[in-house]
Amino acid sequence: MCYSSIPVVNGYVSEAFVSFQGEGVHVGRRQLFIRLSGCNLRCRYCDTPDSLERGATFRIFGPGTGSAEGQNPIAAAEFLSRLTPLLTSGPPIDGVSVTGGEPLLQPDFLAELLTDARLPRPRLLETNGMLPERLAAVLPAIDVVSMDIKLPSNTGEPEFWGAHRRFLSAASAKVYVKILVDRGTSDTEVERAAALVRDCAPTAPVFLQPITGTNGGVDIGSADLDRFFSAARAVLNDVRVLPQTHKMMGVH
């Protein structure tokens, strides 16, 4: 008998669906979202708590209101074959967004997913910017990296400046940065985050993203946003203020 020398890579998925991108440089585009499960952080504002732990099943939502369930862990090739209805139904899809959880906790599975020609381009990786050593394996197959800079005032987590610096340096040619802010964010944090981008990825677009509730509202005033914008814009050329627009639209 002949056996393949290439091991099957299995991974844990939370859900897959097609929707409008609500954040960052691709906002408003219709994308395929692949949400992997499992995360190394527990941010207070997390809006996808069901993806924090690896579950036994995942769901594919698609076309219309129907959904189908699958079993974890699943081989990358099998999972991709189950995405065919999403990729071939409805209007064109303008790229794929791999999110979480934290996708880089599963770098081998992620790399196999992203090298499959069936996935549309551009291919966007959404990450908390905490695992720079795992980025190298998948970066060649990624077109854009959306990286959060985690501020301890609103995450409830410790400072991660060192890991963020290494991650930004590794992803600098493809990265844009989100800095989540609310009324508890300090000027010092925003200034430090902006200086980090200036030092490691000076051409990266930076989004000041007000933490958005499920009702589409934000917990921050215009005076705070003006102050944070001024602090970031003092050292960076491309700073934008953008909340999570998909919550305002009421889409997935």
Secondary structure, 3 states (H helix, E strand, C coil): CCCCCCCCCEECEEEEEEEECCCHHHCCCEEEEEEECCCCCCCCCCCCHHHCCCCCEEEEECCCCCEEEEECCEEHHHHHHHCHHHHHCCCCCCCEEEECCCHHHCHHHHHHHHCCCCCCCCEEEEECCCCHHHHCCCHHHCCEEEEEECCHHHHCCCCCHHHHHHHHHHHCCCEEEEEEECCCCCHHHHHHHHHHHHHHCCCCCEEEEECECCCCCECCCHHHHHHHHHHHHCCCCCEEECCCHHHHHCCC
